[in-house]
C-alpha cells in the first residue's frame, strides 16, 4: 500500500519542489523566486501544501493570504491556488485529502477555479456562483496566420498613448493607488483589502515587474501586465480602479495594435468592470467556504474581484 504525507512547502526539498512546479505547471522560467513570491511569503505565516506518495511529490495546494473586510471587520482569508494532483494519482481520494488538510489553515477560503476543481470543492460543501467571466478581445487578427505569429519580445512602445498616461511603477504611484483603494473600501461593508502591504507585494516586489505597466486616464487607474504565451503577445488588464468605459477601451485597443498585442484579457462579471466588445468569454467559478455560515453568505456578495487578486492572472 502506498504511503502518503502532506507537508508544508518549507518541509520539502527546494530543488525537488521546483522540478515538480516545472513539470506540473508547465513552468519554463528558471527563476524559482517567482513561484515563492506568488504565495505571499511572510504574510500571516501561511504556507502551501504538497502531497508526497512513496517519497515523490504528486500533488500541490497553493494559497495567497488576503485580508477581507466583512461587516466592517477585517478577517483573513486564503485564496486556493495552483491546485494540482498528477494524473496517475487522481480518482484515488488524494485531491479530497489534500483539500481537507488545506482547509485547516484558515477558517475562510475562496477561489476562482475551473469545473474540475469545483467538483472537489462541492464535495467539501463549498458554496459557489458563476457570475465572473474571463474575457478575451482579439486586437490583431493577422497574428492568427502562422506567418505573422512571431511575438518573442516583450518590448513595448509607450509613445502615442493619446489620453492615456503611463505612470512610473514606484512607491509614489503605489501610494496613490492605496489611497484610492482604501477610500473605495471605506464606502463599502464588504471587500478585499488592497492596502500598502498588498500593493507593494503584488506590484513592487513582483520578480517580473518589468512587464507591469500602470496607466491613468482622468480619474481611473489601470494596472496591466504583458506576457507571451504560445507565441502570442497578451495584455492582461489585472486591476482597474473604476469601470472602464468605451473611450478608454478604444485607447487600449490602439495601444495593443501599436505594440502588436494579439489579445487583451481581463476578468469581468455580469455587471461589468470593463466594457469591451469581446467575442470570447469563459466562465469562472467563484467558490468559497467559511466556518461561520453568516460570513459565507456575505462572501457571496463580493462584486469586485479582479485578475490581480487570485492566481488567474498568471494563467
Backbone bond lengths (Angstrom), bond angles and torsions (degrees), N, CA, C in turn:
res aa  C-N    CA-C-N  psi(-1)  N-CA   C-N-CA  omega(-1)  CA-C   N-CA-C  phi
1 X - - - 1.466 - - 1.535 109.53 -
2 X 1.307 117.39 138.03 1.463 122.01 -177.86 1.523 110.71 -68.75
3 X 1.343 115.30 142.35 1.450 121.09 175.38 1.522 108.54 -101.18
4 X 1.326 116.09 129.81 1.460 118.62 179.91 1.527 109.98 -124.60
5 X 1.340 114.35 152.23 1.457 121.89 177.38 1.526 107.66 -139.23
6 X 1.314 116.38 142.67 1.462 121.83 173.09 1.524 107.17 -111.55
7 X 1.340 115.56 122.01 1.456 120.90 -173.18 1.527 110.87 -127.85
8 X 1.329 115.68 160.20 1.458 121.08 169.15 1.527 108.53 -74.35
9 X 1.322 116.93 153.63 1.466 119.32 -178.54 1.528 111.89 -61.48
10 X 1.333 117.16 -29.17 1.470 119.99 179.97 1.523 112.14 -69.01
11 X 1.328 116.86 -14.24 1.461 121.64 -178.81 1.528 112.45 -95.73
12 X 1.329 116.17 2.73 1.464 121.09 -175.55 1.523 109.78 -112.96
13 X 1.316 116.84 145.97 1.461 121.80 177.16 1.532 110.05 -57.55
14 X 1.335 117.15 126.15 1.466 122.00 -173.01 1.537 112.54 -63.37
15 X 1.329 117.11 -40.57 1.466 119.51 179.84 1.522 110.83 -66.42
16 X 1.309 115.86 -41.07 1.455 121.85 178.45 1.529 110.60 -63.35
17 X 1.347 116.02 -41.17 1.464 121.10 179.49 1.528 111.16 -66.88
18 X 1.341 116.07 -41.46 1.462 119.14 -178.56 1.529 111.39 -65.82
19 X 1.328 116.95 -38.03 1.475 119.94 176.22 1.531 110.38 -62.11
20 X 1.330 116.33 -38.98 1.463 120.54 177.34 1.527 110.37 -62.26
21 X 1.339 116.60 -44.39 1.468 120.47 178.51 1.533 110.48 -59.71
22 X 1.311 116.39 -44.26 1.465 119.98 -178.35 1.527 111.64 -63.54
23 X 1.314 116.60 -41.69 1.465 121.03 -178.76 1.531 112.02 -73.99
24 X 1.319 117.08 -43.53 1.462 121.14 -171.19 1.518 113.24 -83.37
25 X 1.321 117.56 -36.13 1.456 121.30 -176.08 1.527 112.43 -104.62
26 X 1.342 116.38 11.51 1.460 120.80 -179.75 1.529 110.14 52.67
27 X 1.309 114.67 42.55 1.459 121.72 -175.50 1.515 109.69 -88.84
28 X 1.332 116.60 106.86 1.465 121.30 -173.86 1.529 112.76 -91.32
29 X 1.326 117.13 -19.34 1.461 119.72 -179.16 1.528 110.11 -67.06
30 X 1.316 116.85 140.98 1.463 120.21 -178.35 1.528 112.44 -94.24
31 X 1.335 116.94 13.96 1.457 121.31 -178.94 1.533 110.18 -103.60
32 X 1.346 117.80 103.06 1.468 120.38 -178.72 1.517 113.52 -68.37
33 X 1.348 117.93 -16.87 1.466 120.88 -178.81 1.521 111.86 -62.46
34 X 1.338 117.17 -28.75 1.459 120.03 -178.12 1.521 110.69 -65.29
35 X 1.330 116.17 -44.44 1.458 118.98 -179.65 1.522 111.29 -70.01
36 X 1.315 117.29 -35.46 1.464 119.81 176.09 1.521 110.04 -63.99
37 X 1.326 116.68 -43.80 1.469 121.54 179.29 1.519 111.19 -60.33
38 X 1.323 117.44 -38.43 1.464 122.70 -175.06 1.516 113.56 -52.94
39 X 1.317 116.80 -32.77 1.463 120.98 -174.03 1.528 112.43 -95.32
40 X 1.311 115.85 18.02 1.474 123.76 174.10 1.523 111.53 48.09
41 X 1.328 117.40 60.15 1.470 120.88 -177.61 1.526 111.80 -60.90
42 X 1.312 115.67 142.36 1.461 120.57 177.38 1.511 114.31 91.54
43 X 1.350 117.49 -13.19 1.459 119.56 179.28 1.526 108.78 -95.82
44 X 1.318 116.72 113.12 1.468 124.42 -179.73 1.531 113.20 67.58
45 X 1.323 117.64 2.68 1.481 122.04 177.00 1.524 113.68 61.17
46 X 1.330 117.22 24.92 1.455 120.08 176.84 1.526 109.69 -84.98
47 X 1.331 117.15 148.37 1.457 121.35 -179.69 1.528 111.24 -134.08
48 X 1.343 117.13 146.17 1.470 120.38 171.03 1.521 110.58 -62.46
49 X 1.329 115.06 163.10 1.465 121.39 179.39 1.524 110.18 -116.83
50 X 1.329 115.62 150.28 1.465 120.58 173.85 1.522 108.82 -125.19
51 X 1.307 115.39 150.47 1.456 122.56 177.24 1.520 108.85 -107.55
52 X 1.314 116.97 125.38 1.462 122.48 175.52 1.522 109.26 -111.95
53 X 1.319 115.99 132.62 1.457 121.75 174.24 1.527 107.47 -122.69
54 X 1.318 116.02 121.84 1.473 122.05 -177.25 1.533 111.32 51.56
55 X 1.343 115.22 40.46 1.459 120.54 175.84 1.515 115.49 81.93
56 X 1.335 118.07 -1.09 1.470 122.16 179.79 1.519 110.31 -107.50
57 X 1.337 116.51 136.04 1.467 119.87 175.60 1.523 108.70 -72.26
58 X 1.327 116.45 121.87 1.469 118.99 -179.06 1.521 112.23 -132.49
59 X 1.322 118.35 4.59 1.459 120.17 178.22 1.514 111.78 -156.50
60 X 1.323 115.92 159.62 1.459 120.83 -175.12 1.524 109.45 -154.59
61 X 1.333 115.64 140.43 1.463 121.92 173.34 1.526 107.66 -135.07
62 X 1.325 115.96 105.61 1.458 120.98 -178.42 1.509 112.06 -87.91
63 X 1.322 115.87 176.50 1.459 119.78 178.73 1.516 110.67 -159.20
64 X 1.313 114.87 154.49 1.466 122.59 168.55 1.520 106.02 -128.76
65 X 1.326 116.82 117.25 1.465 120.47 179.09 1.525 109.61 -79.01
66 X 1.323 115.29 140.71 1.461 120.01 -178.21 1.518 110.05 -150.62
67 X 1.325 116.60 138.50 1.461 119.89 172.59 1.524 109.53 -78.77
68 X 1.319 115.28 144.12 1.454 122.95 -179.62 1.522 108.92 -126.53
69 X 1.305 115.80 141.01 1.461 120.13 173.50 1.520 107.63 -95.08
70 X 1.325 116.40 117.34 1.454 121.67 -178.02 1.525 108.12 -133.84
71 X 1.327 115.66 116.70 1.467 120.97 -177.30 1.517 111.05 55.33
72 X 1.323 115.37 42.78 1.462 122.99 178.06 1.526 113.85 64.37
73 X 1.333 117.95 14.40 1.455 122.32 173.26 1.523 109.13 -115.75
74 X 1.316 117.38 148.24 1.460 121.30 179.74 1.528 108.86 -92.90
75 X 1.322 115.57 119.72 1.460 122.75 177.60 1.526 108.11 -119.38
76 X 1.313 117.08 152.30 1.460 120.31 177.36 1.518 109.80 -100.62
77 X 1.320 115.62 133.23 1.452 121.76 175.50 1.513 109.34 -128.37
78 X 1.318 116.06 168.53 1.464 119.75 176.32 1.521 110.51 -128.71
79 X 1.325 114.73 134.47 1.459 121.82 172.73 1.529 108.51 -78.57
80 X 1.291 116.63 132.00 1.463 122.38 175.08 1.526 107.27 -84.16
81 X 1.325 117.26 116.67 1.459 121.17 -174.98 1.533 110.71 -133.46
82 X 1.312 115.53 160.79 1.475 121.79 173.33 1.526 111.95 46.61
83 X 1.315 115.19 51.37 1.463 120.74 177.55 1.523 108.46 -87.65
84 X 1.337 115.66 123.71 1.467 118.44 -175.05 1.523 109.95 -155.03
85 X 1.334 115.70 135.88 1.460 122.83 170.79 1.525 106.71 -128.42
86 X 1.333 117.35 129.05 1.462 120.43 -179.31 1.527 110.33 -57.17
87 X 1.321 114.25 144.63 1.463 120.78 -172.41 1.532 112.86 -53.03
88 X 1.316 116.98 -39.58 1.476 121.70 -177.81 1.529 111.92 -59.74
89 X 1.352 116.34 -26.42 1.460 120.52 -173.50 1.527 112.98 -106.37
90 X 1.326 116.72 9.03 1.463 120.04 178.74 1.527 111.11 -79.50
91 X 1.336 115.10 159.69 1.480 122.88 -179.91 1.523 112.30 62.68
92 X 1.330 116.40 22.49 1.461 121.10 177.82 1.536 111.26 -116.36
93 X 1.333 116.26 5.84 1.462 120.71 178.62 1.515 114.93 91.35
94 X 1.356 117.06 -2.66 1.463 119.43 -177.40 1.539 111.74 -68.15
95 X 1.333 116.42 -37.23 1.465 119.63 179.66 1.515 111.50 -60.91
96 X 1.326 116.31 -41.62 1.464 120.86 179.22 1.527 110.53 -66.94
97 X 1.327 117.02 -43.54 1.462 120.95 179.65 1.534 111.39 -61.90
98 X 1.320 115.53 -41.80 1.467 120.59 -179.90 1.525 110.13 -65.62
99 X 1.338 116.41 -41.85 1.465 120.84 179.17 1.523 110.87 -65.12
100 X 1.328 117.18 -42.81 1.461 120.98 179.50 1.529 111.18 -58.88
101 X 1.331 115.97 -43.81 1.459 119.90 -179.36 1.518 110.48 -68.20
102 X 1.318 116.63 -39.01 1.463 121.96 179.50 1.526 110.79 -62.65
103 X 1.339 117.46 -37.70 1.465 121.50 -177.39 1.524 112.58 -67.53
104 X 1.324 117.39 -16.21 1.463 120.81 178.65 1.530 112.25 -76.42
105 X 1.325 116.65 -14.35 1.465 121.01 -175.26 1.526 111.53 -67.38
106 X 1.328 116.44 -40.58 1.459 121.30 -173.03 1.531 108.71 -150.78
107 X 1.338 119.02 143.74 1.471 120.47 -175.72 1.525 115.77 -74.83
108 X 1.347 117.63 -10.69 1.472 120.48 178.30 1.519 108.27 -122.17
109 X 1.333 116.17 125.16 1.468 121.15 -178.23 1.523 109.79 -129.38
110 X 1.318 116.24 136.15 1.462 121.66 179.05 1.526 109.44 -139.01
111 X 1.322 116.15 157.09 1.466 119.56 178.24 1.521 111.25 -162.45
112 X 1.317 116.03 154.69 1.458 123.70 162.69 1.517 105.08 -108.22
113 X 1.326 117.41 122.91 1.462 118.33 -169.70 1.524 112.00 -143.17
114 X 1.341 114.64 167.40 1.460 120.27 175.47 1.532 109.69 -87.53
115 X 1.322 115.83 176.76 1.460 120.43 -175.63 1.531 112.31 -65.27
116 X 1.336 116.50 -33.66 1.464 120.46 -179.03 1.527 110.81 -63.67
117 X 1.323 116.34 -47.02 1.466 120.19 178.50 1.527 111.01 -67.16
118 X 1.337 116.05 -36.23 1.464 119.56 -178.57 1.528 111.72 -60.62
119 X 1.332 116.87 -34.34 1.468 119.70 178.44 1.522 111.20 -57.64
120 X 1.323 116.33 -40.70 1.468 120.24 178.83 1.521 110.44 -68.86
121 X 1.337 117.09 -43.99 1.464 120.06 -178.98 1.530 111.51 -63.33
122 X 1.324 116.91 -37.27 1.461 119.68 179.00 1.533 111.29 -65.22
123 X 1.318 116.53 -35.09 1.465 120.23 176.45 1.522 111.09 -65.65
124 X 1.362 115.30 -23.88 1.460 120.52 179.00 1.528 111.66 -93.69
125 X 1.361 115.89 11.67 1.471 122.68 177.61 1.522 113.50 68.14
126 X 1.327 117.15 27.81 1.458 119.44 172.65 1.530 108.55 -72.51
127 X 1.328 115.90 152.04 1.461 121.31 171.31 1.522 108.51 -92.60
128 X 1.314 116.86 162.64 1.465 118.73 -179.84 1.518 110.44 -159.56
129 X 1.333 115.37 162.50 1.466 121.44 169.89 1.521 107.97 -146.00
130 X 1.311 116.05 170.30 1.467 121.52 -176.16 1.529 111.44 -123.23
131 X 1.317 117.28 37.94 1.467 118.88 -174.27 1.530 113.27 -87.60
132 X 1.342 117.17 -3.51 1.464 119.84 179.51 1.526 110.77 -105.66
133 X 1.331 115.69 146.73 1.458 122.55 -179.04 1.524 110.00 -130.94
134 X 1.320 115.23 146.31 1.463 120.20 168.35 1.514 106.46 -99.13
135 X 1.327 116.77 118.83 1.453 120.63 -174.76 1.527 110.91 -111.77
136 X 1.321 114.87 147.38 1.463 121.10 -179.25 1.522 109.20 -132.33
137 X 1.309 115.87 127.97 1.457 122.44 175.90 1.523 108.92 -110.33
138 X 1.324 117.82 125.37 1.461 121.79 176.10 1.522 107.94 -78.96
139 X 1.327 116.38 123.07 1.463 119.35 -178.18 1.522 112.56 -109.78
140 X 1.335 117.61 -7.51 1.465 120.14 -178.56 1.526 108.79 -149.35
141 X 1.321 116.90 91.41 1.466 121.62 -176.05 1.526 112.61 -64.98
142 X 1.327 118.27 -28.41 1.465 120.73 -177.34 1.519 112.39 -59.94
143 X 1.329 115.79 -28.93 1.456 118.69 -176.50 1.520 113.87 -75.14
144 X 1.328 117.29 -3.02 1.454 119.15 171.90 1.529 110.38 -74.46
145 X 1.325 116.91 -20.16 1.455 121.55 177.24 1.525 107.13 -85.10
146 X 1.316 117.06 125.94 1.467 121.20 -170.11 1.519 113.74 -55.29
147 X 1.344 117.65 -31.81 1.463 119.84 -177.18 1.527 111.26 -64.30
148 X 1.370 115.92 -25.49 1.460 119.24 -179.29 1.524 112.43 -95.60
149 X 1.317 116.57 -5.13 1.466 120.72 -174.35 1.536 109.70 -83.17
150 X 1.350 115.71 83.79 1.456 119.53 -172.48 1.527 112.98 -130.15
151 X 1.313 118.12 18.08 1.453 120.03 -176.74 1.525 111.06 -67.65
152 X 1.322 115.56 115.57 1.464 120.47 178.48 1.524 111.52 -130.41
153 X 1.327 116.64 -26.08 1.448 120.98 -176.07 1.524 110.72 -106.66
154 X 1.334 114.81 145.21 1.461 120.18 -179.89 1.530 112.03 -97.52
155 X 1.318 116.91 11.22 1.462 119.37 179.12 1.523 110.12 -61.00
156 X 1.338 114.85 138.55 1.461 119.87 -175.82 1.527 110.62 -123.41
157 X 1.315 115.40 139.59 1.453 122.12 174.41 1.527 107.87 -95.17
158 X 1.316 116.21 111.03 1.469 119.61 -177.10 1.529 112.01 -102.80
159 X 1.340 115.48 19.57 1.461 119.57 172.33 1.526 109.17 -85.30
160 X 1.295 116.83 166.18 1.465 122.14 176.28 1.532 112.34 53.53
161 X 1.333 115.22 51.46 1.459 120.38 -179.71 1.522 113.05 -86.37
162 X 1.326 116.55 -3.91 1.458 118.53 -176.69 1.518 110.08 66.55
163 X 1.320 117.15 -130.28 1.461 121.11 180.00 1.530 113.45 -86.41
164 X 1.335 116.05 1.27 1.460 119.29 173.43 1.524 109.12 -75.19
165 X 1.313 116.81 141.74 1.458 120.71 175.69 1.521 108.46 -118.45
166 X 1.341 116.27 127.00 1.448 120.88 177.18 1.526 109.16 -84.23
167 X 1.325 116.40 122.18 1.464 121.89 179.95 1.531 110.13 -94.06
168 X 1.312 116.11 150.21 1.460 119.99 174.12 1.527 109.39 -69.52
169 X 1.323 116.49 138.87 1.464 120.27 177.56 1.517 107.72 -86.82
170 X 1.331 115.40 82.06 1.460 120.64 -176.66 1.530 109.92 -143.85
171 X 1.330 115.89 -178.78 1.462 120.97 -176.59 1.522 112.68 -63.41
172 X 1.333 116.91 -32.57 1.462 119.83 179.82 1.530 110.92 -64.76
173 X 1.330 116.46 -44.17 1.465 120.32 178.17 1.528 110.31 -66.07
174 X 1.336 115.79 -40.48 1.469 119.95 178.66 1.523 110.52 -60.93
175 X 1.327 117.58 -40.96 1.470 120.97 179.47 1.524 110.83 -59.94
176 X 1.321 115.83 -39.16 1.466 119.57 178.29 1.530 110.68 -65.10
177 X 1.331 116.56 -43.02 1.459 121.03 178.72 1.525 111.23 -64.39
178 X 1.336 115.90 -39.71 1.471 120.49 -179.89 1.525 110.26 -63.38
179 X 1.319 117.19 -47.94 1.470 120.83 -179.00 1.523 110.99 -59.39
180 X 1.311 115.21 -42.14 1.465 120.63 179.40 1.528 110.81 -65.53
181 X 1.337 116.31 -45.32 1.463 121.31 -178.67 1.523 111.52 -63.91
182 X 1.329 116.70 -43.40 1.457 120.13 -178.68 1.524 111.53 -67.71
183 X 1.319 117.14 -33.84 1.468 120.39 176.57 1.530 110.50 -65.15
184 X 1.330 116.19 -45.06 1.463 119.69 179.61 1.526 111.14 -63.75
185 X 1.347 116.52 -39.85 1.457 120.16 -179.58 1.526 111.09 -67.02
186 X 1.324 117.48 -34.60 1.466 121.13 -179.55 1.525 111.93 -64.79
187 X 1.324 115.65 -21.81 1.466 120.33 -179.01 1.523 112.53 -87.29
188 X 1.344 116.84 -3.01 1.460 121.47 -178.58 1.520 110.54 -127.72
189 X 1.327 116.63 151.31 1.463 120.52 178.12 1.521 111.83 -88.61
190 X 1.341 116.74 -9.47 1.457 122.03 -179.59 1.516 109.97 -131.85
191 X 1.313 116.91 144.73 1.458 118.46 175.08 1.516 112.86 163.61
192 X 1.322 114.17 170.72 1.457 121.74 176.57 1.526 108.41 -90.06
193 X 1.315 116.36 131.70 1.469 120.73 -179.30 1.522 108.41 -80.95
194 X 1.327 116.02 109.54 1.460 121.89 175.25 1.520 106.75 -111.93
195 X 1.321 115.47 82.68 1.464 121.28 -176.04 1.529 110.28 -97.79
196 X 1.325 116.90 -169.39 1.467 120.78 -177.10 1.522 111.48 -61.04
197 X 1.330 116.42 -44.45 1.462 120.90 178.74 1.526 110.27 -57.82
198 X 1.305 116.39 -42.51 1.470 121.98 -176.84 1.533 110.85 -67.82
199 X 1.334 117.89 -50.55 1.463 120.96 -178.44 1.527 111.80 -63.39
200 X 1.325 117.18 -39.06 1.475 119.25 -179.88 1.525 110.80 -65.57
201 X 1.344 116.10 -41.77 1.472 118.71 176.19 1.521 110.32 -62.52
202 X 1.323 116.73 -48.18 1.466 120.45 -170.47 1.522 113.99 -74.60
203 X 1.330 117.71 -27.29 1.466 120.87 -175.62 1.529 112.11 -116.55
204 X 1.327 117.01 -58.82 1.467 120.50 -173.89 1.521 111.83 -66.62
205 X 1.329 117.26 -40.86 1.467 120.77 -176.85 1.530 112.92 -89.54
206 X 1.298 117.29 1.19 1.467 121.03 -179.01 1.534 109.84 -63.18
207 X 1.333 119.44 122.18 1.477 120.66 -177.11 1.519 114.31 -59.26
208 X 1.336 118.32 -21.93 1.460 121.15 177.88 1.530 110.78 -112.78
209 X 1.331 114.46 42.43 1.459 120.95 -177.14 1.529 112.30 -58.97
210 X 1.318 116.62 -23.41 1.474 120.12 -179.47 1.529 111.78 -61.53
211 X 1.322 116.70 -21.15 1.465 120.91 -179.51 1.524 113.01 -92.00
212 X 1.343 116.20 0.67 1.459 121.76 179.17 1.525 109.68 -92.17
213 X 1.326 116.07 132.75 1.467 122.01 176.38 1.525 107.93 -129.48
214 X 1.333 115.52 124.72 1.465 120.86 -179.77 1.527 108.52 -107.89
215 X 1.317 115.90 127.42 1.462 121.84 -179.19 1.523 109.90 -119.79
216 X 1.327 114.09 156.48 1.465 119.88 170.28 1.521 108.23 -130.75
217 X 1.313 114.09 149.15 1.469 120.69 177.41 1.520 106.40 -145.41
218 X 1.336 115.10 108.12 1.458 120.47 -174.23 1.534 108.84 56.21
219 X 1.330 119.09 -114.86 1.468 120.61 -177.98 1.526 112.31 -106.15
220 X 1.345 117.00 21.32 1.469 121.33 179.91 1.520 110.00 -114.64
221 X 1.329 116.28 134.58 1.462 121.80 176.37 1.517 109.68 -113.73
222 X 1.326 115.53 139.63 1.456 121.26 -174.67 1.522 109.29 -133.44
223 X 1.315 117.26 129.10 1.465 121.73 174.44 1.523 107.81 -107.01
224 X 1.333 116.05 128.32 1.458 121.34 -179.44 1.522 110.22 -125.58
225 X 1.319 115.13 159.11 1.455 120.77 173.17 1.517 108.61 -135.20
226 X 1.324 116.22 133.78 1.460 121.75 178.37 1.520 108.90 -103.50
227 X 1.327 116.49 133.73 1.461 119.93 177.20 1.516 109.65 -146.53
228 X 1.315 115.19 162.26 1.462 121.20 177.00 1.518 108.52 -114.12
229 X 1.318 115.65 129.18 1.462 121.46 178.29 1.516 108.49 -137.42
230 X 1.324 116.01 124.87 1.468 121.93 179.64 1.529 111.88 55.06
231 X 1.327 116.11 34.42 1.457 120.28 177.64 1.506 114.86 83.89
232 X 1.322 118.01 -1.91 1.456 121.96 178.72 1.524 110.01 -102.73
233 X 1.321 115.18 139.08 1.458 120.33 176.41 1.533 108.17 -91.96
234 X 1.327 115.61 126.28 1.460 121.90 -173.56 1.523 109.85 -120.92
235 X 1.309 116.21 135.92 1.463 122.18 172.53 1.525 107.67 -107.00
236 X 1.324 116.45 107.40 1.459 121.39 175.76 1.524 109.28 -90.30
237 X 1.321 116.49 120.90 1.462 120.46 172.40 1.525 105.73 -86.26
238 X 1.332 116.25 102.73 1.459 119.18 -170.09 1.528 113.46 -94.95
239 X 1.342 117.16 -15.98 1.463 119.05 178.82 1.520 109.86 -157.22
240 X 1.315 116.86 133.63 1.463 122.06 171.37 1.521 107.79 -131.59
241 X 1.322 115.71 137.81 1.464 119.31 -177.37 1.521 112.12 -80.55
242 X 1.340 115.94 -26.23 1.469 121.00 179.30 1.519 108.41 -143.99
243 X 1.332 117.32 160.14 1.470 119.08 179.41 1.522 112.25 -55.23
244 X 1.342 115.26 136.26 1.461 121.37 178.28 1.519 109.63 -86.62
245 X 1.296 115.69 126.91 1.468 121.17 -179.91 1.535 109.82 -98.17
246 X 1.325 115.34 -179.32 1.469 121.65 -172.29 1.516 112.66 -58.36
247 X 1.333 118.55 -46.38 1.468 120.72 -177.04 1.522 111.56 -57.93
248 X 1.328 116.04 -43.62 1.454 120.27 -178.98 1.522 111.61 -70.75
249 X 1.308 117.34 -37.90 1.464 119.94 178.48 1.522 110.74 -63.31
250 X 1.329 117.76 -36.36 1.471 121.18 177.91 1.528 111.08 -66.47
251 X 1.327 117.46 -36.57 1.458 120.66 176.63 1.524 110.63 -62.58
252 X 1.327 117.18 -39.84 1.457 120.28 178.67 1.525 111.87 -69.16
253 X 1.313 116.89 -35.36 1.463 119.82 176.88 1.525 110.42 -64.18
254 X 1.330 117.48 -41.02 1.466 120.79 177.16 1.525 110.93 -65.60
255 X 1.330 116.78 -41.12 1.460 121.35 177.62 1.527 110.12 -61.22
256 X 1.325 116.59 -41.34 1.462 121.27 179.96 1.531 111.03 -64.42
257 X 1.307 117.06 -43.97 1.466 120.61 -179.52 1.525 111.04 -65.24
258 X 1.324 117.01 -40.15 1.469 120.75 179.82 1.529 112.40 -65.13
259 X 1.320 116.23 -23.02 1.466 120.72 -177.94 1.524 112.79 -110.21
260 X 1.331 116.27 15.51 1.464 122.11 177.98 1.532 111.78 53.50
261 X 1.334 114.45 39.56 1.461 120.68 175.98 1.531 107.80 -83.16
262 X 1.330 115.88 129.98 1.462 120.22 -176.34 1.523 113.21 -81.42
263 X 1.332 115.60 -39.39 1.461 119.66 -175.13 1.524 111.07 -134.89
264 X 1.314 115.25 145.50 1.461 122.10 166.31 1.526 106.14 -110.45
265 X 1.327 116.77 127.65 1.458 120.55 -175.88 1.525 110.33 -128.22
266 X 1.328 116.51 144.65 1.460 120.76 -179.68 1.518 109.77 -162.97
267 X 1.315 115.32 165.59 1.452 120.88 176.22 1.523 108.53 -98.98
268 X 1.313 115.71 140.75 1.450 120.40 -178.68 1.522 108.59 -142.24
269 X 1.297 115.58 -174.98 1.453 121.17 178.01 1.516 107.75 -150.36
270 X 1.314 117.48 -179.07 1.459 120.38 -176.67 1.527 110.90 -58.86
271 X 1.324 115.48 -40.78 1.460 120.33 172.29 1.518 105.91 -94.70
272 X 1.316 117.64 92.92 1.457 122.15 -162.25 1.520 114.18 -71.60
273 X 1.344 114.18 140.55 1.462 121.07 169.06 1.521 110.22 -78.32
274 X 1.341 115.07 -30.96 1.459 120.35 -175.38 1.516 108.66 -127.34
275 X 1.301 116.97 127.55 1.456 120.65 -178.13 1.519 109.64 -109.01
276 X 1.337 116.86 85.58 1.457 123.25 175.54 1.517 107.00 -125.98
277 X 1.304 117.29 129.79 1.458 120.07 -179.98 1.523 110.03 -63.89
278 X 1.328 118.10 117.21 1.458 121.67 -173.92 1.512 111.26 -125.64
279 X 1.332 118.07 130.08 1.454 120.30 178.78 1.523 112.76 -77.25
280 X 1.324 117.04 -21.85 1.463 120.26 -175.73 1.517 110.83 -121.40
281 X 1.295 115.52 136.53 1.458 120.76 171.34 1.515 108.30 -147.42
282 X 1.313 115.89 146.20 1.457 121.74 -178.80 1.514 108.90 -127.11
283 X 1.314 116.09 130.33 1.454 121.16 -179.25 1.524 110.63 -64.26
284 X 1.327 115.59 137.16 1.456 122.02 172.97 1.522 108.24 -116.14
285 X 1.305 116.82 131.08 1.454 120.95 177.65 1.529 109.15 -87.81
286 X 1.314 116.49 121.93 1.459 121.44 173.07 1.522 106.77 -96.11
287 X 1.325 116.81 107.86 1.462 121.75 -177.11 1.526 109.34 -113.14
288 X 1.324 116.41 149.87 1.456 119.30 -175.10 1.527 110.47 -157.94
289 X 1.318 114.71 155.54 1.456 121.53 179.23 1.519 108.59 -151.35
290 X 1.313 116.78 146.60 1.461 121.46 177.81 1.520 109.29 -151.37
291 X 1.320 116.07 144.44 1.456 119.88 178.19 1.521 111.15 -64.23
292 X 1.323 116.29 -34.05 1.460 122.04 176.83 1.533 108.23 -90.52
293 X 1.316 117.69 111.93 1.470 121.31 -175.10 1.522 112.22 -63.26
294 X 1.328 118.54 -28.95 1.468 120.06 178.73 1.519 110.86 -67.98
295 X 1.347 116.44 -35.45 1.459 120.61 176.07 1.514 110.02 -66.86
296 X 1.328 116.92 -40.69 1.463 120.89 -179.38 1.522 111.17 -58.59
297 X 1.327 116.82 -41.32 1.466 119.31 179.22 1.522 110.75 -63.90
298 X 1.327 116.92 -37.19 1.456 120.71 -179.52 1.522 112.09 -70.13
299 X 1.333 116.37 -37.96 1.462 119.96 179.55 1.521 110.33 -57.59
300 X 1.325 116.31 -33.88 1.464 121.09 179.86 1.533 111.90 -61.75
301 X 1.329 116.49 -18.32 1.465 120.47 -176.93 1.531 112.69 -91.42
302 X 1.336 118.41 -3.01 1.462 119.67 176.58 1.523 109.54 -58.26
303 X 1.323 117.15 132.01 1.461 119.17 -178.29 1.525 112.97 -129.10
304 X 1.327 117.35 10.55 1.466 119.36 179.96 1.525 109.64 -130.93
305 X 1.322 115.30 66.33 1.459 121.64 175.72 1.524 107.68 -106.24
306 X 1.334 116.52 130.62 1.456 120.48 -175.16 1.526 110.61 -128.39
307 X 1.329 115.24 172.63 1.477 120.54 179.01 1.527 111.77 -49.37
308 X 1.299 115.77 -41.46 1.465 121.46 -169.71 1.532 111.80 -67.36
309 X 1.327 118.11 -18.15 1.453 121.08 -175.86 1.522 113.85 -79.10
310 X 1.312 116.47 -43.27 1.455 121.45 -174.75 1.522 109.74 -106.27
311 X 1.326 116.78 -164.25 1.468 120.91 177.59 1.517 111.59 -90.52
312 X 1.331 118.08 1.03 1.467 120.86 -172.49 1.529 111.54 -63.71
313 X 1.333 117.02 -27.26 1.460 120.12 179.56 1.515 114.08 -70.48
314 X 1.339 117.13 -14.71 1.463 120.34 -179.87 1.513 112.19 -88.60
315 X 1.334 117.05 -11.43 1.467 120.86 -174.73 1.523 110.29 -75.50
